[in-house]
């Protein structure tokens, strides 16, 4: 750690300390992700959208509404993300043949290539970081994060209703 004040902040007990440490992890994760994705000219949210489209399988299409739900963005926020990705040629929008009111985002061949290359770069960085943990330690961290994600998801859904 850095200095005495930082040490005290990060070692604070209880919920305040937990959330302080989680916030620090989030900031460090954001920085790591941007280092991985900057060479591809995309943000992490862009990468997430490209990955969702890639994981959908050929023809790599998902409705804008589904994307919004999956990546936790408003429809307006998703429109901005798709505008940005469309502008740089990574996705294009098509009308759903079954429901002309629906807009689908579709990966372009360049978008698929970018998703694959960015995924490989991000995977290398994740392996580099996680090699400092044993398999058992990584599983414990993953289980704790999943539990916290479930709690936060449940709380968010309750607060939204």
C-alpha positions as CSV (number, residue, x, y, z in Angstrom):
1,X,0.0,0.0,0.0
2,X,0.9,3.6,-0.2
3,X,0.9,5.9,2.8
4,X,-0.5,5.9,6.3
5,X,-3.8,7.6,5.4
6,X,-4.3,5.2,2.4
7,X,-3.5,2.3,4.7
8,X,-6.0,3.4,7.3
9,X,-8.7,4.0,4.6
10,X,-8.2,0.5,3.0
11,X,-8.0,-1.3,6.3
12,X,-11.1,0.2,7.8
13,X,-13.3,-2.5,9.3
14,X,-17.0,-3.2,8.6
15,X,-19.3,-2.2,5.8
16,X,-17.6,1.2,5.2
17,X,-14.2,-0.6,4.7
18,X,-15.8,-3.3,2.5
19,X,-17.3,-0.7,0.2
20,X,-14.1,1.4,0.1
21,X,-12.1,-1.7,-0.9
22,X,-14.7,-2.7,-3.5
23,X,-14.6,0.8,-5.0
24,X,-10.8,0.6,-5.1
25,X,-11.0,-2.8,-6.9
26,X,-13.5,-1.4,-9.3
27,X,-11.3,1.6,-10.2
28,X,-8.3,-0.7,-10.6
29,X,-10.3,-3.1,-12.8
30,X,-11.5,-0.1,-14.9
31,X,-7.9,1.0,-15.5
32,X,-6.8,-2.6,-16.4
33,X,-9.7,-3.0,-18.8
34,X,-8.9,0.3,-20.5
35,X,-5.2,-0.6,-20.9
36,X,-6.4,-3.8,-22.7
37,X,-9.0,-2.1,-24.9
38,X,-7.4,1.2,-25.7
39,X,-5.4,-0.3,-28.6
40,X,-8.7,-1.3,-30.2
41,X,-10.2,2.2,-29.8
42,X,-13.1,0.9,-27.6
43,X,-14.4,1.3,-24.1
44,X,-15.2,-1.6,-21.8
45,X,-19.0,-1.0,-22.4
46,X,-18.3,-1.2,-26.2
47,X,-16.4,-4.4,-25.7
48,X,-19.2,-5.9,-23.6
49,X,-21.7,-5.1,-26.4
50,X,-19.4,-6.7,-29.0
51,X,-19.0,-9.8,-26.8
52,X,-22.7,-10.2,-26.3
53,X,-23.2,-10.0,-30.0
54,X,-20.3,-12.4,-30.6
55,X,-21.7,-14.9,-28.0
56,X,-25.1,-14.7,-29.7
57,X,-23.5,-16.7,-32.6
58,X,-24.0,-16.2,-36.3
59,X,-25.5,-13.9,-37.6
60,X,-24.3,-12.1,-34.4
61,X,-27.6,-10.1,-33.9
62,X,-29.3,-9.0,-30.7
63,X,-32.1,-6.5,-30.3
64,X,-31.2,-3.1,-28.8
65,X,-33.7,-3.7,-26.0
66,X,-32.1,-7.0,-25.0
67,X,-28.6,-5.4,-25.1
68,X,-29.8,-2.7,-22.8
69,X,-31.1,-5.2,-20.3
70,X,-27.9,-7.4,-20.5
71,X,-25.4,-4.5,-20.1
72,X,-27.6,-2.5,-17.6
73,X,-28.0,0.6,-19.8
74,X,-31.0,2.7,-20.5
75,X,-32.4,2.7,-24.1
76,X,-30.9,6.1,-24.6
77,X,-27.5,5.0,-23.3
78,X,-27.7,1.9,-25.6
79,X,-28.5,4.2,-28.5
80,X,-25.3,6.2,-27.8
81,X,-23.2,3.0,-27.6
82,X,-24.6,1.6,-30.8
83,X,-24.2,5.0,-32.5
84,X,-20.5,5.0,-31.5
85,X,-19.9,1.4,-32.6
86,X,-21.8,2.0,-35.9
87,X,-19.8,5.1,-36.6
88,X,-16.5,3.1,-36.4
89,X,-17.9,0.2,-38.5
90,X,-18.1,-2.4,-35.7
91,X,-21.9,-2.9,-35.8
92,X,-24.7,-1.9,-38.0
93,X,-28.4,-1.8,-37.3
94,X,-31.0,-3.9,-39.1
95,X,-34.8,-4.1,-38.8
96,X,-36.1,-7.3,-37.4
97,X,-37.8,-9.2,-40.2
98,X,-40.4,-10.6,-37.8
99,X,-41.2,-7.3,-36.1
100,X,-40.4,-4.1,-38.1
101,X,-40.6,-2.0,-34.9
102,X,-37.6,-3.8,-33.5
103,X,-34.0,-2.8,-34.2
104,X,-31.3,-5.4,-34.1
105,X,-27.6,-4.6,-33.7
106,X,-25.4,-6.9,-35.8
107,X,-21.7,-7.3,-35.7
108,X,-19.8,-6.4,-38.9
109,X,-16.9,-8.6,-40.0
110,X,-14.6,-5.9,-38.5
111,X,-16.6,-5.9,-35.3
112,X,-16.3,-9.7,-35.0
113,X,-12.5,-9.4,-35.6
114,X,-12.2,-6.6,-33.0
115,X,-14.2,-8.6,-30.5
116,X,-12.0,-11.6,-31.0
117,X,-8.7,-9.7,-30.8
118,X,-9.9,-7.6,-27.8
119,X,-11.1,-10.8,-26.0
120,X,-7.7,-12.4,-26.5
121,X,-5.8,-9.3,-25.2
122,X,-8.1,-9.1,-22.2
123,X,-7.8,-12.8,-21.5
124,X,-4.0,-12.5,-21.5
125,X,-4.2,-9.7,-18.9
126,X,-6.7,-11.6,-16.8
127,X,-4.4,-14.6,-16.8
128,X,-1.4,-12.4,-15.8
129,X,-3.3,-11.0,-12.8
130,X,-4.9,-14.2,-11.7
131,X,-1.7,-16.2,-11.8
132,X,-0.9,-14.7,-8.4
133,X,-3.9,-16.7,-6.9
134,X,-4.2,-20.4,-6.5
135,X,-7.1,-22.1,-8.2
136,X,-8.8,-22.5,-4.8
137,X,-8.2,-18.8,-4.0
138,X,-9.6,-17.7,-7.3
139,X,-12.7,-19.9,-6.8
140,X,-13.2,-18.4,-3.3
141,X,-13.0,-14.8,-4.7
142,X,-15.3,-15.7,-7.5
143,X,-17.9,-17.2,-5.1
144,X,-17.7,-14.2,-2.9
145,X,-18.2,-11.8,-5.8
146,X,-21.1,-13.9,-7.1
147,X,-22.8,-13.7,-3.7
148,X,-22.3,-10.0,-3.5
149,X,-23.6,-9.6,-7.1
150,X,-26.7,-11.6,-6.2
151,X,-27.3,-9.4,-3.1
152,X,-26.7,-6.2,-5.1
153,X,-29.0,-7.4,-7.9
154,X,-31.8,-8.3,-5.5
155,X,-31.4,-5.0,-3.7
156,X,-31.4,-3.1,-7.0
157,X,-34.5,-4.9,-8.2
158,X,-36.3,-4.2,-4.9
159,X,-35.3,-0.5,-4.9
160,X,-36.5,-0.1,-8.6
161,X,-40.0,-1.5,-7.9
